[in-house]
Amino acid sequence: MHAPGEEAPWQPGAASRWWLQRSLSALDAALRRRGNSLLILRGPSAQALENLARGIGAERVYATALVDPAARLRDRSVRDALSDCSIELVLHTPDLLRDPDLFRSGSGTPYRVFTPFWKALRRDLAEVPARPAPERLPRPDERAGAGVTLESLGLQPAIEWDRGLRANWAPGEVAAHAQLDEFLQDEVARYAVDRNRPDLPGTSRLSPHLHFGEITPGQIVRAMVAGAGMERHESFLREIGWREFSHHLLWHFPHTSDAPMDARFAAFPWQEPPDPEQLKAWQQGRTGVPIVDAGMRELWQTGWMHGRVRMLVASFLTKNLRLHWLHGARWFWDTLVDADLANNSAGWQWVAGSGADAAPYFRIFNPVLQGTRFDPRGDYVRRWVPELANVPSKHIHAPWMMVEEELHACAIAGTVYARPLLDLASSRRAALAAYDKVRLLPRG
């Protein structure tokens, strides 16, 4: 069902549409191998599914339940339309480990803090049931019609900006499981140490596959339990838990896609309207802070950014530039191949300090110290900011500290790397002063 307007105001961005085209093509190929094929209908969803179900004489329609607020409104309208025809809508949550409506704390309330959520989730994590794909599927019902072609959806870019995406990603179920196998063979043993190092291939890169349903968290958990066991994979499994927690939050607190979880932050003195040049410099990776710029350029070129660096660029935007987290969330939404509303909203609110179980208000990541610790030789920075190729490692994360002769020798004199967009120390003090005003307000 193709009805992106029903997902407003968070309909898929450009990178998501690019992935969706290829993911649907791979799904069609998988269905054809099993004797079926993909049928694509255009919305409105309620009317189209009602017509389809009545046309083929269906008694039930099975679908995946999403946590996105707009998707839940759409599901209700579909349920009502089908119910009027005595057709049942059955929703499942295969992309989650637990149904967020049923998984609650001991007091029956939604979880708001990760640690107790994770303890409850982890208790029976190894018992996630398997749901293997069928080897054969019934032939398509001719009464369903032909639908529309995948190409007619217009998901592909009109101009060729996707070269980096094509070079870095292979959407589809087969590629997802191949990626999991590679991760389990090579990187997972070092994950707890390497996951914070953007200069190393230490992460799973499964997030877009998870978002598009090409692999499920249950399949990942079972693969890990079957391997070295849960204890040895605890660090990575917690990240699966964080994904689950983000979806739990958005299900129970749907306003958090656009508004702060902590109501006090409605009064936070963001720099509004944003300085357009500052926002553009952040988006384009031209702030003069090397690891921030490296992350933003990695995002633009590949549709992905290392998790540690996501925190750094988000902290820089919300705390040093003091721009509203929604400006960052919107940019990520359009440029990430793994753009997921629950993860995106929870991640940005965590860094901004306004979310559930958020980072303390006084935690303002120092990109120089973070870069020195997690990209010690500057390999990550040099890869994505090649104009810093000649900067010595001891200055790679703060090139503006070099003397004039050194700046000229490295060919960056007079550039933003000799004089960054802002002073990190003074902007940090301004952010702390702003946060002091908010934290003294009564909680809503």
Solvent accessible surface area in square Angstrom, and as a share of the most:
residue,aa,sasa,rsa
1,M,86,0.38
2,H,30,0.13
3,A,20,0.15
4,P,49,0.31
5,G,57,0.55
6,E,55,0.25
7,E,55,0.25
8,A,48,0.37
9,P,79,0.50
10,W,13,0.05
11,Q,75,0.33
12,P,30,0.19
13,G,5,0.05
14,A,24,0.19
15,A,2,0.01
16,S,6,0.04
17,R,90,0.33
18,W,1,0.00
19,W,0,0.00
20,L,41,0.21
21,Q,24,0.11
22,R,66,0.24
23,S,11,0.07
24,L,35,0.17
25,S,56,0.36
26,A,35,0.27
27,L,80,0.40
28,D,31,0.16
29,A,43,0.33
30,A,7,0.06
31,L,34,0.17
32,R,148,0.54
33,R,148,0.54
34,R,58,0.21
35,G,21,0.20
36,N,33,0.17
37,S,30,0.19
38,L,46,0.23
39,L,57,0.28
40,I,14,0.07
41,L,31,0.15
42,R,106,0.39
43,G,29,0.28
44,P,86,0.54
45,S,1,0.01
46,A,22,0.17
47,Q,109,0.48
48,A,16,0.13
49,L,37,0.18
50,E,37,0.16
51,N,86,0.44
52,L,39,0.20
53,A,3,0.02
54,R,150,0.55
55,G,38,0.36
56,I,48,0.24
57,G,56,0.53
58,A,27,0.21
59,E,126,0.57
60,R,122,0.45
61,V,26,0.15
62,Y,136,0.52
63,A,42,0.33
64,T,56,0.32
65,A,11,0.08
66,L,66,0.33
67,V,5,0.03
68,D,37,0.19
69,P,35,0.22
70,A,19,0.15
71,A,3,0.02
72,R,49,0.18
73,L,111,0.55
74,R,56,0.20
75,D,16,0.08
76,R,124,0.45
77,S,53,0.34
78,V,5,0.03
79,R,102,0.37
80,D,90,0.47
81,A,19,0.15
82,L,0,0.00
83,S,68,0.44
84,D,125,0.65
85,C,36,0.22
86,S,108,0.69
87,I,13,0.07
88,E,91,0.41
89,L,9,0.04
90,V,31,0.18
91,L,51,0.25
92,H,98,0.44
93,T,32,0.19
94,P,57,0.36
95,D,24,0.12
96,L,15,0.08
97,L,15,0.08
98,R,54,0.20
99,D,53,0.28
100,P,5,0.03
101,D,61,0.32
102,L,142,0.71
103,F,32,0.13
104,R,91,0.33
105,S,27,0.18
106,G,93,0.89
107,S,93,0.60
108,G,40,0.38
109,T,71,0.41
110,P,33,0.21
111,Y,21,0.08
112,R,121,0.44
113,V,72,0.41
114,F,3,0.01
115,T,67,0.39
116,P,61,0.38
117,F,1,0.00
118,W,10,0.03
119,K,127,0.54
120,A,10,0.07
121,L,0,0.00
122,R,65,0.24
123,R,191,0.70
124,D,58,0.30
125,L,1,0.00
126,A,51,0.40
127,E,135,0.60
128,V,15,0.08
129,P,78,0.49
130,A,66,0.51
131,R,176,0.64
132,P,120,0.75
133,A,61,0.47
134,P,70,0.44
135,E,153,0.69
136,R,162,0.59
137,L,51,0.25
138,P,105,0.66
139,R,200,0.73
140,P,68,0.43
141,D,54,0.28
142,E,166,0.75
143,R,155,0.57
144,A,26,0.20
145,G,49,0.47
146,A,100,0.78
147,G,35,0.34
148,V,49,0.28
149,T,84,0.49
150,L,23,0.12
151,E,128,0.57
152,S,56,0.36
153,L,17,0.09
154,G,57,0.55
155,L,8,0.04
156,Q,66,0.30
157,P,33,0.21
158,A,112,0.87
159,I,129,0.66
160,E,112,0.50
161,W,85,0.30
162,D,8,0.04
163,R,159,0.58
164,G,22,0.21
165,L,2,0.01
166,R,104,0.38
167,A,85,0.66
168,N,57,0.29
169,W,23,0.08
170,A,61,0.47
171,P,20,0.13
172,G,3,0.03
173,E,73,0.33
174,V,111,0.64
175,A,25,0.20
176,A,0,0.00
177,H,55,0.25
178,A,58,0.45
179,Q,43,0.19
180,L,7,0.03
181,D,73,0.38
182,E,87,0.39
183,F,1,0.00
184,L,48,0.24
185,Q,145,0.65
186,D,72,0.37
187,E,21,0.09
188,V,12,0.07
189,A,81,0.63
190,R,115,0.42
191,Y,16,0.06
192,A,64,0.49
193,V,118,0.68
194,D,16,0.09
195,R,77,0.28
196,N,27,0.14
197,R,50,0.18
198,P,15,0.10
199,D,28,0.14
200,L,57,0.28
201,P,99,0.62
202,G,1,0.01
203,T,29,0.17
204,S,12,0.07
205,R,65,0.24
206,L,2,0.01
207,S,41,0.26
208,P,0,0.00
209,H,6,0.03
210,L,10,0.05
211,H,62,0.28
212,F,46,0.19
213,G,48,0.46
214,E,15,0.07
215,I,2,0.01
216,T,32,0.19
217,P,1,0.01
218,G,6,0.06
219,Q,52,0.23
220,I,0,0.00
221,V,1,0.00
222,R,64,0.23
223,A,29,0.22
224,M,0,0.00
225,V,51,0.30
226,A,91,0.70
227,G,56,0.54
228,A,46,0.36
229,G,18,0.17
230,M,18,0.08
231,E,131,0.59
232,R,174,0.63
233,H,13,0.06
234,E,51,0.23
235,S,29,0.19
236,F,12,0.05
237,L,0,0.00
238,R,86,0.31
239,E,62,0.28
240,I,8,0.04
241,G,0,0.00
242,W,78,0.27
243,R,22,0.08
244,E,7,0.03
245,F,2,0.01
246,S,10,0.06
247,H,9,0.04
248,H,4,0.02
249,L,15,0.07
250,L,3,0.02
251,W,44,0.16
252,H,33,0.15
253,F,34,0.14
254,P,56,0.35
255,H,93,0.42
256,T,10,0.06
257,S,6,0.04
258,D,59,0.31
259,A,35,0.27
260,P,22,0.14
261,M,18,0.08
262,D,16,0.08
263,A,57,0.44
264,R,33,0.12
265,F,11,0.05
266,A,86,0.67
267,A,67,0.52
268,F,11,0.04
269,P,50,0.32
270,W,31,0.11
271,Q,84,0.37
272,E,92,0.41
273,P,121,0.76
274,P,28,0.17
275,D,63,0.33
276,P,96,0.60
277,E,109,0.49
278,Q,47,0.21
279,L,28,0.14
280,K,86,0.37
281,A,4,0.03
282,W,0,0.00
283,Q,35,0.15
284,Q,93,0.41
285,G,0,0.00
286,R,100,0.36
287,T,0,0.00
288,G,0,0.00
289,V,1,0.01
290,P,0,0.00
291,I,2,0.01
292,V,0,0.00
293,D,0,0.00
294,A,0,0.00
295,G,0,0.00
296,M,1,0.00
297,R,41,0.15
298,E,13,0.06
299,L,1,0.00
300,W,147,0.52
301,Q,84,0.37
302,T,8,0.05
303,G,1,0.01
304,W,20,0.07
305,M,0,0.00
306,H,7,0.03
307,G,38,0.36
308,R,38,0.14
309,V,0,0.00
310,R,53,0.19
311,M,48,0.21
312,L,4,0.02
313,V,0,0.00
314,A,4,0.03
315,S,1,0.01
316,F,2,0.01
317,L,0,0.00
318,T,0,0.00
319,K,1,0.01
320,N,13,0.07
321,L,6,0.03
322,R,38,0.14
323,L,0,0.00
324,H,37,0.16
325,W,2,0.01
326,L,42,0.21
327,H,49,0.22
328,G,0,0.00
329,A,1,0.01
330,R,95,0.35
331,W,53,0.19
332,F,7,0.03
333,W,22,0.08
334,D,60,0.31
335,T,10,0.06
336,L,5,0.02
337,V,0,0.00
338,D,11,0.06
339,A,1,0.01
340,D,11,0.06
341,L,5,0.03
342,A,2,0.01
343,N,51,0.26
344,N,10,0.05
345,S,6,0.04
346,A,25,0.19
347,G,36,0.35
348,W,6,0.02
349,Q,3,0.01
350,W,54,0.19
351,V,6,0.04
352,A,0,0.00
353,G,11,0.11
354,S,0,0.00
355,G,14,0.14
356,A,15,0.11
357,D,54,0.28
358,A,28,0.22
359,A,5,0.04
360,P,50,0.32
361,Y,58,0.22
362,F,112,0.47
363,R,100,0.36
364,I,16,0.08
365,F,25,0.10
366,N,63,0.32
367,P,7,0.05
368,V,32,0.18
369,L,119,0.59
370,Q,26,0.12
371,G,0,0.00
372,T,78,0.46
373,R,171,0.62
374,F,14,0.06
375,D,0,0.00
376,P,57,0.36
377,R,125,0.46
378,G,0,0.00
379,D,59,0.31
380,Y,8,0.03
381,V,0,0.00
382,R,56,0.21
383,R,165,0.60
384,W,20,0.07
385,V,0,0.00
386,P,84,0.53
387,E,76,0.34
388,L,0,0.00
389,A,57,0.44
390,N,105,0.54
391,V,2,0.01
392,P,58,0.36
393,S,53,0.34
394,K,167,0.71
395,H,38,0.17
396,I,0,0.00
397,H,9,0.04
398,A,14,0.11
399,P,0,0.00
400,W,59,0.21
401,M,134,0.60
402,M,11,0.05
403,V,88,0.50
404,E,98,0.44
405,E,127,0.57
406,E,64,0.29
407,L,11,0.05
408,H,117,0.52
409,A,83,0.64
410,C,9,0.06
411,A,80,0.62
412,I,1,0.01
413,A,27,0.21
414,G,82,0.79
415,T,57,0.33
416,V,45,0.26
417,Y,6,0.02
418,A,26,0.20
419,R,202,0.74
420,P,29,0.18
421,L,58,0.29
422,L,34,0.17
423,D,84,0.43
424,L,29,0.14
425,A,54,0.42
426,S,50,0.32
427,S,14,0.09
428,R,100,0.37
429,R,150,0.55
430,A,43,0.34
431,A,0,0.00
432,L,39,0.19
433,A,53,0.41
434,A,6,0.04
435,Y,1,0.00
436,D,54,0.28
437,K,136,0.58
438,V,2,0.01
439,R,105,0.38
440,L,137,0.68
441,L,70,0.35
442,P,116,0.73
443,R,175,0.64
444,G,100,0.96
